[in-house]
């Protein structure tokens, strides 16, 4: 099949959240299945072309004109290849000036105080419209003899592509798929009104009105009229349709319009994380949870404590800010290590985690906490304050740097996943691959953890309940030793290798595409 995948982010090119991993792994796995795959992605100021081969820069001839609001915008296209995937970059000045995919950076805020670090781009509707219309225009101008069989759009920022395709004869035989990565409030990329949607999109008002929800025009609802809607786990699909997770009204709108959702659980690309190959894992020492050869894991822990968690080590990369430190007083093996790595936002249950950690530390248990990530400034400050309050027991690395982030998880015995809602979750997979046992709130895609077998699930999502579970696990390690964790470490690694490789997940998408083509 000829398949186009449309995404605002992609691993190794322009990275932001979990969408990058799904887009990359799905594309590369479909290539291995013999399909022709083309990725469409904007060209940002932060785009990394170092891994892109056969990259031909744009020319004045390789361009097209699209209408956005009342203006005609010229967009340029240039192409490349990466691991067998054809890549089409969409170039426009408003993308080229962006230092990050979705949000403003520290440098942006220094240049303009109104562009607060971590906040979304004010011109997001314009950016999304330019990109999505450019994808449709590319086919109309350059691919009339090679129209895609399927166009697969990743998340709300690309969910209007089927709507634009609906009004183009070029795509009359093309099937569309839109994957919801997060239906929570703040992730909809919606238009505030029909007037706003009409202004940017140029689509008929009567068509746009079909996507109304609480006064806003929702791309996810419009996509349900012209595309197959999927999400990243069957559990999350059920939670959306049964209104058991906060979707800011989408759940009721889907039901009222008889829009169904197909749940396909994301996989993990083991080629990027296998611990027995340090080039892949980017960890300092090789080890293998599948065979319980864990010496390298614990050597890595000692290195992490020395390099990233000691008082005044001076080795933390410039892109990170260290708060607090871990003081084991030469008795590193006497403590249990608990880590959190991920976005520092309310959805991830940061407040629950901090309050639970505080309860644990007040009890004087032999435990050390490792926090790593960035996001909401208020929550970052909460984690920084916790690190200062419990000097020697918490280290918080604010920011993101791949090597230290991975090592922070690999260094721990347990990883925390206290999300209020979670469409799928990748961090629990990474933890299990690294021989670290996940402790997660029983919600959405985190329910793929088999409680008591591949990790631990808890509910309700309260500090009291999380601290209760953690206290039990910490005491277990202290009483029975770290070897008591080994059966679960090995089983968890075996389980995800057997069930969640992207090669298997891609076959599920292949079946879906084939079923859509036959309709």
Secondary structure as the mmCIF struct_conf table of DSSP 4:
data_model
#
loop_
_struct_conf.conf_type_id
_struct_conf.id
_struct_conf.beg_label_comp_id
_struct_conf.beg_label_asym_id
_struct_conf.beg_label_seq_id
_struct_conf.end_label_comp_id
_struct_conf.end_label_asym_id
_struct_conf.end_label_seq_id
STRN STRN1 UNK A 2 UNK A 6
BEND BEND1 UNK A 8 UNK A 8
STRN STRN2 UNK A 10 UNK A 10
TURN_TY1_P TURN_TY1_P1 UNK A 11 UNK A 13
STRN STRN3 UNK A 14 UNK A 14
BEND BEND2 UNK A 17 UNK A 17
TURN_TY1_P TURN_TY1_P2 UNK A 18 UNK A 18
HELX_RH_AL_P HELX_RH_AL_P1 UNK A 19 UNK A 32
TURN_TY1_P TURN_TY1_P3 UNK A 33 UNK A 34
STRN STRN4 UNK A 36 UNK A 42
TURN_TY1_P TURN_TY1_P4 UNK A 45 UNK A 46
TURN_TY1_P TURN_TY1_P5 UNK A 50 UNK A 51
STRN STRN5 UNK A 53 UNK A 56
HELX_LH_PP_P HELX_LH_PP_P1 UNK A 57 UNK A 58
TURN_TY1_P TURN_TY1_P6 UNK A 60 UNK A 61
BEND BEND3 UNK A 62 UNK A 62
STRN STRN6 UNK A 63 UNK A 68
TURN_TY1_P TURN_TY1_P7 UNK A 69 UNK A 70
STRN STRN7 UNK A 71 UNK A 82
TURN_TY1_P TURN_TY1_P8 UNK A 83 UNK A 84
STRN STRN8 UNK A 85 UNK A 91
HELX_RH_AL_P HELX_RH_AL_P2 UNK A 93 UNK A 96
TURN_TY1_P TURN_TY1_P9 UNK A 97 UNK A 97
BEND BEND4 UNK A 99 UNK A 102
STRN STRN9 UNK A 103 UNK A 104
HELX_RH_AL_P HELX_RH_AL_P3 UNK A 106 UNK A 111
TURN_TY1_P TURN_TY1_P10 UNK A 113 UNK A 114
BEND BEND5 UNK A 115 UNK A 115
STRN STRN10 UNK A 117 UNK A 117
TURN_TY1_P TURN_TY1_P11 UNK A 118 UNK A 118
BEND BEND6 UNK A 119 UNK A 119
STRN STRN11 UNK A 120 UNK A 120
HELX_LH_PP_P HELX_LH_PP_P2 UNK A 121 UNK A 121
TURN_TY1_P TURN_TY1_P12 UNK A 122 UNK A 123
HELX_RH_AL_P HELX_RH_AL_P4 UNK A 124 UNK A 142
TURN_TY1_P TURN_TY1_P13 UNK A 144 UNK A 145
BEND BEND7 UNK A 146 UNK A 146
BEND BEND8 UNK A 149 UNK A 149
STRN STRN12 UNK A 150 UNK A 154
BEND BEND9 UNK A 155 UNK A 155
HELX_RH_3T_P HELX_RH_3T_P1 UNK A 156 UNK A 158
TURN_TY1_P TURN_TY1_P14 UNK A 159 UNK A 160
HELX_RH_AL_P HELX_RH_AL_P5 UNK A 161 UNK A 166
TURN_TY1_P TURN_TY1_P15 UNK A 167 UNK A 167
HELX_RH_3T_P HELX_RH_3T_P2 UNK A 169 UNK A 171
TURN_TY1_P TURN_TY1_P16 UNK A 172 UNK A 173
STRN STRN13 UNK A 175 UNK A 180
BEND BEND10 UNK A 181 UNK A 181
BEND BEND11 UNK A 184 UNK A 184
TURN_TY1_P TURN_TY1_P17 UNK A 185 UNK A 186
BEND BEND12 UNK A 188 UNK A 188
STRN STRN14 UNK A 191 UNK A 191
BEND BEND13 UNK A 192 UNK A 193
HELX_RH_AL_P HELX_RH_AL_P6 UNK A 194 UNK A 201
HELX_RH_AL_P HELX_RH_AL_P7 UNK A 205 UNK A 208
HELX_RH_3T_P HELX_RH_3T_P3 UNK A 209 UNK A 211
STRN STRN15 UNK A 212 UNK A 213
TURN_TY1_P TURN_TY1_P18 UNK A 214 UNK A 215
STRN STRN16 UNK A 216 UNK A 217
HELX_LH_PP_P HELX_LH_PP_P3 UNK A 218 UNK A 218
HELX_RH_AL_P HELX_RH_AL_P8 UNK A 219 UNK A 226
BEND BEND14 UNK A 227 UNK A 227
STRN STRN17 UNK A 228 UNK A 231
BEND BEND15 UNK A 232 UNK A 232
HELX_RH_AL_P HELX_RH_AL_P9 UNK A 234 UNK A 241
TURN_TY1_P TURN_TY1_P19 UNK A 242 UNK A 243
BEND BEND16 UNK A 245 UNK A 245
TURN_TY1_P TURN_TY1_P20 UNK A 248 UNK A 249
HELX_RH_AL_P HELX_RH_AL_P10 UNK A 250 UNK A 256
TURN_TY1_P TURN_TY1_P21 UNK A 257 UNK A 258
STRN STRN18 UNK A 262 UNK A 263
STRN STRN19 UNK A 268 UNK A 268
HELX_RH_3T_P HELX_RH_3T_P4 UNK A 270 UNK A 272
TURN_TY1_P TURN_TY1_P22 UNK A 273 UNK A 273
TURN_TY1_P TURN_TY1_P23 UNK A 275 UNK A 276
HELX_RH_AL_P HELX_RH_AL_P11 UNK A 278 UNK A 281
BEND BEND17 UNK A 284 UNK A 285
STRN STRN20 UNK A 288 UNK A 288
TURN_TY1_P TURN_TY1_P24 UNK A 289 UNK A 292
STRN STRN21 UNK A 293 UNK A 293
HELX_RH_AL_P HELX_RH_AL_P12 UNK A 295 UNK A 307
TURN_TY1_P TURN_TY1_P25 UNK A 308 UNK A 308
BEND BEND18 UNK A 309 UNK A 310
TURN_TY1_P TURN_TY1_P26 UNK A 311 UNK A 312
BEND BEND19 UNK A 316 UNK A 316
TURN_TY1_P TURN_TY1_P27 UNK A 318 UNK A 319
STRN STRN22 UNK A 320 UNK A 326
TURN_TY1_P TURN_TY1_P28 UNK A 329 UNK A 330
HELX_RH_3T_P HELX_RH_3T_P5 UNK A 332 UNK A 334
BEND BEND20 UNK A 335 UNK A 335
STRN STRN23 UNK A 336 UNK A 341
BEND BEND21 UNK A 342 UNK A 342
STRN STRN24 UNK A 344 UNK A 344
BEND BEND22 UNK A 345 UNK A 345
HELX_RH_3T_P HELX_RH_3T_P6 UNK A 346 UNK A 348
TURN_TY1_P TURN_TY1_P29 UNK A 349 UNK A 349
HELX_RH_AL_P HELX_RH_AL_P13 UNK A 350 UNK A 362
TURN_TY1_P TURN_TY1_P30 UNK A 363 UNK A 364
BEND BEND23 UNK A 366 UNK A 366
STRN STRN25 UNK A 367 UNK A 373
STRN STRN26 UNK A 375 UNK A 375
HELX_RH_AL_P HELX_RH_AL_P14 UNK A 377 UNK A 389
TURN_TY1_P TURN_TY1_P31 UNK A 390 UNK A 391
STRN STRN27 UNK A 392 UNK A 392
STRN STRN28 UNK A 393 UNK A 399
HELX_RH_AL_P HELX_RH_AL_P15 UNK A 402 UNK A 410
TURN_TY1_P TURN_TY1_P32 UNK A 411 UNK A 411
BEND BEND24 UNK A 413 UNK A 413
STRN STRN29 UNK A 414 UNK A 417
BEND BEND25 UNK A 420 UNK A 420
BEND BEND26 UNK A 423 UNK A 424
BEND BEND27 UNK A 426 UNK A 426
HELX_RH_AL_P HELX_RH_AL_P16 UNK A 427 UNK A 433
TURN_TY1_P TURN_TY1_P33 UNK A 434 UNK A 435
STRN STRN30 UNK A 437 UNK A 441
BEND BEND28 UNK A 442 UNK A 442
HELX_RH_3T_P HELX_RH_3T_P7 UNK A 444 UNK A 448
BEND BEND29 UNK A 449 UNK A 449
STRN STRN31 UNK A 451 UNK A 451
TURN_TY1_P TURN_TY1_P34 UNK A 452 UNK A 454
STRN STRN32 UNK A 455 UNK A 458
BEND BEND30 UNK A 459 UNK A 460
HELX_RH_AL_P HELX_RH_AL_P17 UNK A 463 UNK A 480
HELX_RH_3T_P HELX_RH_3T_P8 UNK A 482 UNK A 485
HELX_RH_AL_P HELX_RH_AL_P18 UNK A 486 UNK A 499
STRN STRN33 UNK A 501 UNK A 501
HELX_RH_AL_P HELX_RH_AL_P19 UNK A 502 UNK A 517
TURN_TY1_P TURN_TY1_P35 UNK A 518 UNK A 518
#
